[in-house]
């Protein structure tokens, strides 16, 4: 019997099963991760190997180094996830994997491993969009959360506002027209000589500064709910460089706080504008930048003021992890979406 025929038969049986346990692999950038999640909501294990130390010397992620590290660690993370969950591969019902977007070499490592496991253990293979995974991290933190709701996804490569209309059904409300908020944070951190990873360290430094010390321009976009961070980033870099050339003394904490305030206020204001005009009553945060302390505080205050329910993933689920991929995989599996062994990495994959 061919693999795909067997998978379709297994899928029919799984539709009737009370509890489904999914093993997931995430390797889209610089974290090698594997996890086991039950019914899309309950984390049984969540193993993550971070490559921060490997890339710190270069001030950012080096794709070739990231890919090699994934090759070295992915099987160990799978073993660790199964061990932590107290399971063998035979106890798993399906294999989920991130197949995009991300770094092509990094994605290929995870996809290749997942396909081998799925074929060898005769388990259905579920392809998952990395951005969808971030959205589903909220299901792991908030077991009672149900669609529909809006979700602001903010990370190093993405700044999108989605309408989550059902499980696996998304509509883009707004998106960045150029740079992502996380990328802007990282570039601003580099100008302030903050080491990698810049964004989280800039956030910590900003807690000590005056957010109104440096006045920065307000970005403008054609789309009513769209974002733009390129001009804001350039204005900040130019302001810092001009001050240094003139020999002016600026407190780095004040500069960090001013830039953080400008980015966060823009993110929150646009999200609230969409919520008010579209009558949205539930808002979620997702992505690495959802760990930003000011974003969490300001979004909470803005939602509370407007009577909007706010959902945020716990800090350990904001960054890249495989538990969120397993959660997304569960709902894709429930919709009957499985892949054959021709599944390939799609570095520019979009969430529609």
Secondary structure, DSSP 8 states (H G I E B T S, - for coil): --HHHHHHHHHHHHTT-S--EEEEEE-SSSEEEEEEEETTTEEEEEEEEE-HHHHHTTTS--HHHHHHHHHHHHHHHHHHHHHHHT--GGG--EEEEEEESS-HHHHHHHHHHHHHHHHHHT-EEEEEEHHHHHHHHHHHH-TT--SSEEEEEE-SS-EEEEEEEETTEEEEEEEBSSS-HHHHHHHHHHHTT--SSHHHHHHHHHTTS-TTSS-------SSTT-B--HHHHHHHHHHHHHHHHTT----HHHHHHHHHHHHHHHHHHHHHHHHHHHT--EEEEESGGGG-HHHHHHHHHHHHHHT-EEE---GGGTSS-SHHHHHHHHHHHHTT--B-TT----TT----
